[in-house]
């Protein structure tokens, strides 16, 4: 049986991972956000395999970038909520929405309670 000839659209990368021969081919996927088709290239598949990622991407590059931009940046400003310390009674701010059934402590009281 002869070798299969591939067109330019069927670019195939053959790589060796962990001693096994693996073949990746470009795949066309559909974006879960906008519904547009996008190509999951053989090189991207190789990268995913090397990193141990189990799932294929579900969003096109534009939607991935838009989703990433809509999330707060690491180390960025967090939304803070006003609360009264259940131990000393002084006003404080916490990065979560306080509930009436749970005590909230200021930084000093919280650190003192943790060291006990």
PyMOL commands that set and color helices and strands:
alter all, ss='L'
color gray80, all
select helices_A, chain A and resi 8-10+42-51+61-70+107-114
alter helices_A, ss='H'
color red, helices_A
select strands_A, chain A and resi 12-17+20-25+27-30+37-40+81-84+91-94
alter strands_A, ss='S'
color yellow, strands_A
deselect
rebuild
show_as cartoon
